[in-house]
Structures are given as structure tokens and as C-alpha cells.
Amino acid sequence: MKRIAIILALALAVGCLAGGARGVELETAGKSAVLMDMATGTVLYEYNAHEQLAPASVTKVMTMLLIMEAIDSGKIGWDDPVTVSEAAAAKGGSQIYLKVGETMSVTDMVKSIAVSSANDCACAMAEHIAGSESAFVEQMNARAAELGMEDTHFVNCTGLDDDDSARAHLTSAYDIALMSRELMRNHPDIQKFTTIWMDTVRDGAFGLANTNKLIRFYPGATGLKTGFTSAAGYCLSATAQRDGLSLIAVVMGAQTSQDRFSACKAMLDYGFANYALVTPELPSDTSVAVKLGAAPAVTAVPAEELQLLIDKSQRDQVTTELTLEDTVTAPVSTGQRLGTLTIRAGEQVLSQVPMVAQAAVPRLTWGELFLRVLRRMAMAQG
């Protein structure tokens, strides 16, 4: 077996990653809160994270996720015109006052949802994608189930809770973090809208101002969505990035708008002060010799993304040790395990990542083996 050790000059090591286990107490000022690392999904702090509560317009994180998935899959395009129905025009709350029969591009619809939390645009986009808001809500719930959002049940695409049916419209701080992570990690184009402070639609005739004040006042803010109703209180899913570390802070049920911003700011400050995301380096050569193969060697690659969340309060060195097979015999299949990458902080094993074959290597046929032997004989005689 080959063993290759690399010392990472990070001056960092892993401590306890769970906020509760650290004994951390933050002034979250809401009914529930969670702080999550976007890259790994690690929860760094939580308070009543799974309590089912009304999310108000933070609901639109899922609405935007389904819109972005429809765009990225080619189902709809940014320039497509969206025609406004009576149902969309009748939506109350935050809106841009769409008129029945008015058309607006998908781009301006998404901008209005992301920046000004426009309920009328959310409904119009739901109908454009699924045919009706109710059909779109079915898609929202199905997607929530796929993401493991076990605390969630959506009733509409807006978060409005002014009728009896909306009392069942519930989610949790943890589930909001899950869908926020999915949206921001896999659909980066949404940040073109969630980072807008002020803009316009309708050829400059209608102004938009971001309801998320952290976009202007918090360094590194990238989004994401505010929400408020009298039943839900003030809610916020806030995302930010600094020095390669991206965090999601969620608070639900705050008493004032300032409380939600202060709570998320406190969580984000805590995360950036105590954690860092690092990517351990691999040696330049991770090849494994292949016997009887169509190729003489195969490259071993990590089976998963090599990103490690590190506690900056520890100042030890992080080491990696790569253990690979000396040789393997063909055929080799893509993803076949060839070794292990072990990542340590001192004596503590932080992670053991399987190293797998990057590509398949078929076995030589008898005819190919015979020709190879003949070539070797010819070279030896020459």
C-alpha cells in the first residue's frame, strides 16, 4: 500500500461544531433559530430549530428554488413573458400591483420576488410553471420531502396566512436553512437578485427596495429572504460569505424587524469568528498501477467533496494521509474504491474519505494480450 502524508499549514484544528455543545448563548430574539454552514450542512448553533412555525414570506425561498430549477432545466427562460391572471393580481400583502393581463418577463418577476417579496409575482410564476398555484404547491411539498424537510407543509407559494387554510402552512428554522442551502449552493444566479439593494421594473417606472437590510449593512451578505405577518412575526433567512466560508442564519418569530436582523447578524458574526472552511490538498500523483488493463494506471479521486469545517479556536496543524493500493487488476470500474484519505487534527481523526477510480479501465482481450507480448518480444530483440 502507498502512504502519502501532507502537512497542511493551516494553524487550525477541529473543535466542537455544534453550537449547543459549545455552550454558546446568542441573543436570537425569536421563537427559533439556526446557524448552518452552507458547504457541509453542519449546524453551528440552534435554538428550537425543529419547532413548526409560520414562515410568512420566507416561504418564497422554496418558490424561488422551483423557479430556478425550471430555468436551469430549460423548462422556462429568463426572457419568457408571464401573463398575469386574476388570482395573481388579487394577491395582497407585499406586491408590485400587477394588472390582469399584464405581461412581465421571468427576469423581472424573479427580481420583484427576491427584492420586494412580491406576492403577485410569486403567484404569477407559480401559475406559469405549474398551471395553477395549487399544482405548484404540490411541487413545493414534493421538493421539501426530497430535501428532508420533515417539519414542513406548504399551503401556498407566498406565505400569506390570512385565511383558515393557511394555519397549516408551517415549517421550521432548520428546514428553512435546508432549502436556503439548496437554492444558494446549486443556483448561484439567484444572487444576481438577492444582492440587489435598489432597482426598478417596468422600464424604470416602479421602484424596488430590498426588504433584507443586511444586504446594505452587513459585509459579505448574499441574501436571502425576509418575512412578516402578524401571526408569524418577523422572520429572516440571511446568507453571507467571507473568506470562502458561506453561512445561513435563520430566525423565526421575532417581535420586531430590527430583532430579526440583529439576531441573524449575531449568529453570522459568531460563525465567521469561530470557523473556517478549508480544502485539504492532494498530492500531484494519485495514480494506481493496473495489471492486465487497457491503460497502465488509473487516477484515484476523492469520492466526495474535500471541504472541511474547522474550528479556528484550536491552533494545531491538520494532516492528511493518503493510502492507496499498489496495484489493481483490470477490469476497474468507475468509482471502484482504491484507498482512503484520512484527515486528522493531532491524534483526532476528522474524516476518512474513500478514494475511488476516476474512470473505468477495461481488461485486455486475449488478442490484445497476445499483441502486447509480441511487441515486447520485438522490442527485446531490437
Secondary structure as a PSIPRED ss2 file (coil, helix, strand):
# PSIPRED VFORMAT (PSIPRED V4.0)

   1 M C   1.000  0.000  0.000
   2 K E   0.000  0.000  1.000
   3 R E   0.000  0.000  1.000
   4 I E   0.000  0.000  1.000
   5 A E   0.000  0.000  1.000
   6 I E   0.000  0.000  1.000
   7 I E   0.000  0.000  1.000
   8 L E   0.000  0.000  1.000
   9 A C   1.000  0.000  0.000
  10 L C   1.000  0.000  0.000
  11 A C   1.000  0.000  0.000
  12 L C   1.000  0.000  0.000
  13 A E   0.000  0.000  1.000
  14 V C   1.000  0.000  0.000
  15 G C   1.000  0.000  0.000
  16 C C   1.000  0.000  0.000
  17 L C   1.000  0.000  0.000
  18 A C   1.000  0.000  0.000
  19 G H   0.000  1.000  0.000
  20 G H   0.000  1.000  0.000
  21 A H   0.000  1.000  0.000
  22 R H   0.000  1.000  0.000
  23 G C   1.000  0.000  0.000
  24 V C   1.000  0.000  0.000
  25 E C   1.000  0.000  0.000
  26 L C   1.000  0.000  0.000
  27 E C   1.000  0.000  0.000
  28 T C   1.000  0.000  0.000
  29 A C   1.000  0.000  0.000
  30 G C   1.000  0.000  0.000
  31 K C   1.000  0.000  0.000
  32 S E   0.000  0.000  1.000
  33 A E   0.000  0.000  1.000
  34 V E   0.000  0.000  1.000
  35 L E   0.000  0.000  1.000
  36 M E   0.000  0.000  1.000
  37 D E   0.000  0.000  1.000
  38 M C   1.000  0.000  0.000
  39 A C   1.000  0.000  0.000
  40 T C   1.000  0.000  0.000
  41 G C   1.000  0.000  0.000
  42 T C   1.000  0.000  0.000
  43 V E   0.000  0.000  1.000
  44 L E   0.000  0.000  1.000
  45 Y E   0.000  0.000  1.000
  46 E E   0.000  0.000  1.000
  47 Y E   0.000  0.000  1.000
  48 N C   1.000  0.000  0.000
  49 A C   1.000  0.000  0.000
  50 H C   1.000  0.000  0.000
  51 E C   1.000  0.000  0.000
  52 Q C   1.000  0.000  0.000
  53 L E   0.000  0.000  1.000
  54 A C   1.000  0.000  0.000
  55 P C   1.000  0.000  0.000
  56 A H   0.000  1.000  0.000
  57 S H   0.000  1.000  0.000
  58 V H   0.000  1.000  0.000
  59 T H   0.000  1.000  0.000
  60 K H   0.000  1.000  0.000
  61 V H   0.000  1.000  0.000
  62 M H   0.000  1.000  0.000
  63 T H   0.000  1.000  0.000
  64 M H   0.000  1.000  0.000
  65 L H   0.000  1.000  0.000
  66 L H   0.000  1.000  0.000
  67 I H   0.000  1.000  0.000
  68 M H   0.000  1.000  0.000
  69 E H   0.000  1.000  0.000
  70 A H   0.000  1.000  0.000
  71 I H   0.000  1.000  0.000
  72 D H   0.000  1.000  0.000
  73 S C   1.000  0.000  0.000
  74 G C   1.000  0.000  0.000
  75 K C   1.000  0.000  0.000
  76 I C   1.000  0.000  0.000
  77 G C   1.000  0.000  0.000
  78 W C   1.000  0.000  0.000
  79 D C   1.000  0.000  0.000
  80 D C   1.000  0.000  0.000
  81 P E   0.000  0.000  1.000
  82 V E   0.000  0.000  1.000
  83 T E   0.000  0.000  1.000
  84 V C   1.000  0.000  0.000
  85 S C   1.000  0.000  0.000
  86 E H   0.000  1.000  0.000
  87 A H   0.000  1.000  0.000
  88 A H   0.000  1.000  0.000
  89 A H   0.000  1.000  0.000
  90 A C   1.000  0.000  0.000
  91 K C   1.000  0.000  0.000
  92 G C   1.000  0.000  0.000
  93 G C   1.000  0.000  0.000
  94 S C   1.000  0.000  0.000
  95 Q C   1.000  0.000  0.000
  96 I C   1.000  0.000  0.000
  97 Y C   1.000  0.000  0.000
  98 L C   1.000  0.000  0.000
  99 K C   1.000  0.000  0.000
 100 V C   1.000  0.000  0.000
 101 G C   1.000  0.000  0.000
 102 E C   1.000  0.000  0.000
 103 T E   0.000  0.000  1.000
 104 M E   0.000  0.000  1.000
 105 S E   0.000  0.000  1.000
 106 V H   0.000  1.000  0.000
 107 T H   0.000  1.000  0.000
 108 D H   0.000  1.000  0.000
 109 M H   0.000  1.000  0.000
 110 V H   0.000  1.000  0.000
 111 K H   0.000  1.000  0.000
 112 S H   0.000  1.000  0.000
 113 I H   0.000  1.000  0.000
 114 A H   0.000  1.000  0.000
 115 V H   0.000  1.000  0.000
 116 S H   0.000  1.000  0.000
 117 S C   1.000  0.000  0.000
 118 A C   1.000  0.000  0.000
 119 N H   0.000  1.000  0.000
 120 D H   0.000  1.000  0.000
 121 C H   0.000  1.000  0.000
 122 A H   0.000  1.000  0.000
 123 C H   0.000  1.000  0.000
 124 A H   0.000  1.000  0.000
 125 M H   0.000  1.000  0.000
 126 A H   0.000  1.000  0.000
 127 E H   0.000  1.000  0.000
 128 H H   0.000  1.000  0.000
 129 I H   0.000  1.000  0.000
 130 A H   0.000  1.000  0.000
 131 G C   1.000  0.000  0.000
 132 S C   1.000  0.000  0.000
 133 E H   0.000  1.000  0.000
 134 S H   0.000  1.000  0.000
 135 A H   0.000  1.000  0.000
 136 F H   0.000  1.000  0.000
 137 V H   0.000  1.000  0.000
 138 E H   0.000  1.000  0.000
 139 Q H   0.000  1.000  0.000
 140 M H   0.000  1.000  0.000
 141 N H   0.000  1.000  0.000
 142 A H   0.000  1.000  0.000
 143 R H   0.000  1.000  0.000
 144 A H   0.000  1.000  0.000
 145 A H   0.000  1.000  0.000
 146 E H   0.000  1.000  0.000
 147 L C   1.000  0.000  0.000
 148 G C   1.000  0.000  0.000
 149 M C   1.000  0.000  0.000
 150 E C   1.000  0.000  0.000
 151 D C   1.000  0.000  0.000
 152 T C   1.000  0.000  0.000
 153 H E   0.000  0.000  1.000
 154 F C   1.000  0.000  0.000
 155 V C   1.000  0.000  0.000
 156 N C   1.000  0.000  0.000
 157 C C   1.000  0.000  0.000
 158 T C   1.000  0.000  0.000
 159 G C   1.000  0.000  0.000
 160 L C   1.000  0.000  0.000
 161 D C   1.000  0.000  0.000
 162 D C   1.000  0.000  0.000
 163 D C   1.000  0.000  0.000
 164 D H   0.000  1.000  0.000
 165 S H   0.000  1.000  0.000
 166 A H   0.000  1.000  0.000
 167 R H   0.000  1.000  0.000
 168 A H   0.000  1.000  0.000
 169 H C   1.000  0.000  0.000
 170 L E   0.000  0.000  1.000
 171 T E   0.000  0.000  1.000
 172 S C   1.000  0.000  0.000
 173 A H   0.000  1.000  0.000
 174 Y H   0.000  1.000  0.000
 175 D H   0.000  1.000  0.000
 176 I H   0.000  1.000  0.000
 177 A H   0.000  1.000  0.000
 178 L H   0.000  1.000  0.000
 179 M H   0.000  1.000  0.000
 180 S H   0.000  1.000  0.000
 181 R H   0.000  1.000  0.000
 182 E H   0.000  1.000  0.000
 183 L H   0.000  1.000  0.000
 184 M H   0.000  1.000  0.000
 185 R H   0.000  1.000  0.000
 186 N H   0.000  1.000  0.000
 187 H C   1.000  0.000  0.000
 188 P H   0.000  1.000  0.000
 189 D H   0.000  1.000  0.000
 190 I H   0.000  1.000  0.000
 191 Q H   0.000  1.000  0.000
 192 K H   0.000  1.000  0.000
 193 F H   0.000  1.000  0.000
 194 T H   0.000  1.000  0.000
 195 T C   1.000  0.000  0.000
 196 I C   1.000  0.000  0.000
 197 W C   1.000  0.000  0.000
 198 M E   0.000  0.000  1.000
 199 D E   0.000  0.000  1.000
 200 T E   0.000  0.000  1.000
 201 V E   0.000  0.000  1.000
 202 R C   1.000  0.000  0.000
 203 D C   1.000  0.000  0.000
 204 G C   1.000  0.000  0.000
 205 A C   1.000  0.000  0.000
 206 F E   0.000  0.000  1.000
 207 G E   0.000  0.000  1.000
 208 L E   0.000  0.000  1.000
 209 A E   0.000  0.000  1.000
 210 N C   1.000  0.000  0.000
 211 T C   1.000  0.000  0.000
 212 N C   1.000  0.000  0.000
 213 K C   1.000  0.000  0.000
 214 L H   0.000  1.000  0.000
 215 I H   0.000  1.000  0.000
 216 R H   0.000  1.000  0.000
 217 F H   0.000  1.000  0.000
 218 Y C   1.000  0.000  0.000
 219 P C   1.000  0.000  0.000
 220 G C   1.000  0.000  0.000
 221 A E   0.000  0.000  1.000
 222 T E   0.000  0.000  1.000
 223 G E   0.000  0.000  1.000
 224 L E   0.000  0.000  1.000
 225 K E   0.000  0.000  1.000
 226 T E   0.000  0.000  1.000
 227 G E   0.000  0.000  1.000
 228 F E   0.000  0.000  1.000
 229 T E   0.000  0.000  1.000
 230 S C   1.000  0.000  0.000
 231 A C   1.000  0.000  0.000
 232 A C   1.000  0.000  0.000
 233 G E   0.000  0.000  1.000
 234 Y E   0.000  0.000  1.000
 235 C E   0.000  0.000  1.000
 236 L E   0.000  0.000  1.000
 237 S E   0.000  0.000  1.000
 238 A E   0.000  0.000  1.000
 239 T E   0.000  0.000  1.000
 240 A E   0.000  0.000  1.000
 241 Q E   0.000  0.000  1.000
 242 R E   0.000  0.000  1.000
 243 D C   1.000  0.000  0.000
 244 G C   1.000  0.000  0.000
 245 L E   0.000  0.000  1.000
 246 S E   0.000  0.000  1.000
 247 L E   0.000  0.000  1.000
 248 I E   0.000  0.000  1.000
 249 A E   0.000  0.000  1.000
 250 V E   0.000  0.000  1.000
 251 V E   0.000  0.000  1.000
 252 M E   0.000  0.000  1.000
 253 G E   0.000  0.000  1.000
 254 A E   0.000  0.000  1.000
 255 Q C   1.000  0.000  0.000
 256 T C   1.000  0.000  0.000
 257 S H   0.000  1.000  0.000
 258 Q H   0.000  1.000  0.000
 259 D H   0.000  1.000  0.000
 260 R H   0.000  1.000  0.000
 261 F H   0.000  1.000  0.000
 262 S H   0.000  1.000  0.000
 263 A H   0.000  1.000  0.000
 264 C H   0.000  1.000  0.000
 265 K H   0.000  1.000  0.000
 266 A H   0.000  1.000  0.000
 267 M H   0.000  1.000  0.000
 268 L H   0.000  1.000  0.000
 269 D H   0.000  1.000  0.000
 270 Y H   0.000  1.000  0.000
 271 G H   0.000  1.000  0.000
 272 F H   0.000  1.000  0.000
 273 A H   0.000  1.000  0.000
 274 N H   0.000  1.000  0.000
 275 Y E   0.000  0.000  1.000
 276 A E   0.000  0.000  1.000
 277 L E   0.000  0.000  1.000
 278 V E   0.000  0.000  1.000
 279 T C   1.000  0.000  0.000
 280 P C   1.000  0.000  0.000
 281 E C   1.000  0.000  0.000
 282 L C   1.000  0.000  0.000
 283 P C   1.000  0.000  0.000
 284 S C   1.000  0.000  0.000
 285 D C   1.000  0.000  0.000
 286 T C   1.000  0.000  0.000
 287 S E   0.000  0.000  1.000
 288 V E   0.000  0.000  1.000
 289 A E   0.000  0.000  1.000
 290 V E   0.000  0.000  1.000
 291 K E   0.000  0.000  1.000
 292 L C   1.000  0.000  0.000
 293 G E   0.000  0.000  1.000
 294 A C   1.000  0.000  0.000
 295 A C   1.000  0.000  0.000
 296 P C   1.000  0.000  0.000
 297 A E   0.000  0.000  1.000
 298 V E   0.000  0.000  1.000
 299 T E   0.000  0.000  1.000
 300 A E   0.000  0.000  1.000
 301 V E   0.000  0.000  1.000
 302 P E   0.000  0.000  1.000
 303 A C   1.000  0.000  0.000
 304 E C   1.000  0.000  0.000
 305 E C   1.000  0.000  0.000
 306 L C   1.000  0.000  0.000
 307 Q C   1.000  0.000  0.000
 308 L E   0.000  0.000  1.000
 309 L E   0.000  0.000  1.000
 310 I E   0.000  0.000  1.000
 311 D E   0.000  0.000  1.000
 312 K C   1.000  0.000  0.000
 313 S C   1.000  0.000  0.000
 314 Q E   0.000  0.000  1.000
 315 R C   1.000  0.000  0.000
 316 D C   1.000  0.000  0.000
 317 Q C   1.000  0.000  0.000
 318 V E   0.000  0.000  1.000
 319 T E   0.000  0.000  1.000
 320 T E   0.000  0.000  1.000
 321 E E   0.000  0.000  1.000
 322 L E   0.000  0.000  1.000
 323 T E   0.000  0.000  1.000
 324 L E   0.000  0.000  1.000
 325 E C   1.000  0.000  0.000
 326 D C   1.000  0.000  0.000
 327 T E   0.000  0.000  1.000
 328 V E   0.000  0.000  1.000
 329 T E   0.000  0.000  1.000
 330 A C   1.000  0.000  0.000
 331 P C   1.000  0.000  0.000
 332 V E   0.000  0.000  1.000
 333 S C   1.000  0.000  0.000
 334 T C   1.000  0.000  0.000
 335 G C   1.000  0.000  0.000
 336 Q C   1.000  0.000  0.000
 337 R E   0.000  0.000  1.000
 338 L E   0.000  0.000  1.000
 339 G E   0.000  0.000  1.000
 340 T E   0.000  0.000  1.000
 341 L E   0.000  0.000  1.000
 342 T E   0.000  0.000  1.000
 343 I E   0.000  0.000  1.000
 344 R E   0.000  0.000  1.000
 345 A E   0.000  0.000  1.000
 346 G C   1.000  0.000  0.000
 347 E C   1.000  0.000  0.000
 348 Q E   0.000  0.000  1.000
 349 V E   0.000  0.000  1.000
 350 L E   0.000  0.000  1.000
 351 S E   0.000  0.000  1.000
 352 Q E   0.000  0.000  1.000
 353 V E   0.000  0.000  1.000
 354 P E   0.000  0.000  1.000
 355 M E   0.000  0.000  1.000
 356 V E   0.000  0.000  1.000
 357 A E   0.000  0.000  1.000
 358 Q C   1.000  0.000  0.000
 359 A C   1.000  0.000  0.000
 360 A C   1.000  0.000  0.000
 361 V E   0.000  0.000  1.000
 362 P C   1.000  0.000  0.000
 363 R E   0.000  0.000  1.000
 364 L C   1.000  0.000  0.000
 365 T C   1.000  0.000  0.000
 366 W H   0.000  1.000  0.000
 367 G H   0.000  1.000  0.000
 368 E H   0.000  1.000  0.000
 369 L H   0.000  1.000  0.000
 370 F H   0.000  1.000  0.000
 371 L H   0.000  1.000  0.000
 372 R H   0.000  1.000  0.000
 373 V H   0.000  1.000  0.000
 374 L H   0.000  1.000  0.000
 375 R H   0.000  1.000  0.000
 376 R H   0.000  1.000  0.000
 377 M H   0.000  1.000  0.000
 378 A H   0.000  1.000  0.000
 379 M H   0.000  1.000  0.000
 380 A H   0.000  1.000  0.000
 381 Q H   0.000  1.000  0.000
 382 G C   1.000  0.000  0.000
